[in-house]
Amino acid sequence: MAVPFFRPSIGESEIEAAMAVLRSGWLTTGPKCQEFERDFATFLGGGVEAVAVNSATAGLHLAAEACGLGPGDEVLAPTLTFTATAEAFRYVGAEPVLVDVEPSSLTIDLVDAERKLTPRSKAIAPVHFGGWPCDMEAIISFARRHDLKIVEDAAHALPAHRDGRMIGSWDTDACVFSFYANKTITTGEGGMLVTRNPEIAHRARVMRTHGFNRDSFDRFTRVGANWSYDIVAAGFKYNMTDLAAAIGIVQLQRAHEFQRRRQAVAESYLRDLAGLPCDLPPRAPGDGLHSWHLFPIRVHPDARCGRDDLIEALARAGVGSSVHYRPLHQMSYWRERLSPNSAFPVADRYFDGAVTLPLFPDMRATEIEEVVSVIHKALG
Ligand SMILES: *Cc1c(COP(=O)(O)O)cnc(C)c1O
């Protein structure tokens, strides 16, 4: 039986919501975006403001810009992430400084981050890897101690919480979610920047749409609004469409249900793969919530079958898998920018055995069994 790596969960309600927008005569940023932003802020709590954008990459760029980062500034970022985390800071001319990760959670290692501080360090960009919520208290106190801005990459982390607070509602400068097709909720393409800082929210809104001053923004969001507007900066074109927002509103209502179903799949894997020669991902600490966007395992070097062979075996059985990620410091562009003597032993060791297993809300029990059985045959 073939098992895809991912299958999106789009229901009739999402289809109807999209159709209603198509019939409404208003396709781009408008009332649905405003509604999605309000719903999203309420969902996270903590008095955040939400700014809808057309991708998380755009949201990270807006966050970097609104934080005032630029040439000469360094941003501490984990090496084990998607390139967008680091790339967005290059857009404003800042320099990502790659940091190793912790062996269990695979999130940014603050001990290595401390080693990589320089007088030019201006920000830190933690990634809630796979949906495991980072230790935000530790990250915030590290950032305060060293006078760093915090831009969270929460592309994997809806919904996740830790120490009683949703990821996205912590006191950081910005936190960015992704609604790319395979993320925990989707609008096809899309993202949300959230912040508790009204100045950052304001700047992100202005720069999201060509640098329109706020007063004239409703020219874009209201039929018959005044034709007159002013431009206050050279902004970008990062606004979300109402078509996407209408889908997002419905997906957000299902976010906790998706998380419960993802967690049930993860619990099956954790139970049925225990004892094999591979590391399994950790649960969220305490009473925290893991979004379980990814289920990354690490095949031990002394296992009967190596990582590449396991991916082969899965593929032969028709099971999709992936690798998250080849660390950035191994990629040509980022390797050339590394400072001398940079070492990432934990990320390298993880990558050598890394395989990400299929995990999605509508995964059937028989599909989970199939994945488990192929892995047992290969590693057991
Ligand atoms: C998907 C992803 C992004 C980018 O999201 P887009 O919405 O596709 O721009 C950024 N960071 C991480 C860790 C991701 O997985």
The ligand as an SDF file (V2000), in Angstrom:
LIG
                    3D

 15 15  0  0  0  0  0  0  0  0999 V2000
    8.1360   26.4000    5.3390 C   0  0  0  0  0  0  0  0  0  0  0  0
    9.1510   27.1150    6.1520 C   0  0  0  0  0  0  0  0  0  0  0  0
    9.4340   28.4740    5.9780 C   0  0  0  0  0  0  0  0  0  0  0  0
    8.9010   29.2730    4.8360 C   0  0  0  0  0  0  0  0  0  0  0  0
    7.5280   29.2930    4.7710 O   0  0  0  0  0  0  0  0  0  0  0  0
    6.8390   29.8940    3.4300 P   0  0  0  0  0  0  0  0  0  0  0  0
    5.4490   30.1860    3.9020 O   0  0  0  0  0  0  0  0  0  0  0  0
    6.9070   28.8130    2.4120 O   0  0  0  0  0  0  0  0  0  0  0  0
    7.5810   31.1120    3.0520 O   0  0  0  0  0  0  0  0  0  0  0  0
   10.3080   29.0900    6.8380 C   0  0  0  0  0  0  0  0  0  0  0  0
   10.9160   28.4010    7.8200 N   0  0  0  0  0  0  0  0  0  0  0  0
   10.6970   27.0920    8.0190 C   0  0  0  0  0  0  0  0  0  0  0  0
   11.4020   26.3980    9.1400 C   0  0  0  0  0  0  0  0  0  0  0  0
    9.8310   26.3980    7.1720 C   0  0  0  0  0  0  0  0  0  0  0  0
    9.6500   25.0850    7.3350 O   0  0  0  0  0  0  0  0  0  0  0  0
  1  2  1  0
  2  3  1  0
  2 14  2  0
  3  4  1  0
  3 10  2  0
  4  5  1  0
  5  6  1  0
  6  7  2  0
  6  8  1  0
  6  9  1  0
 10 11  1  0
 11 12  2  0
 12 13  1  0
 12 14  1  0
 14 15  1  0
M  END
$$$$
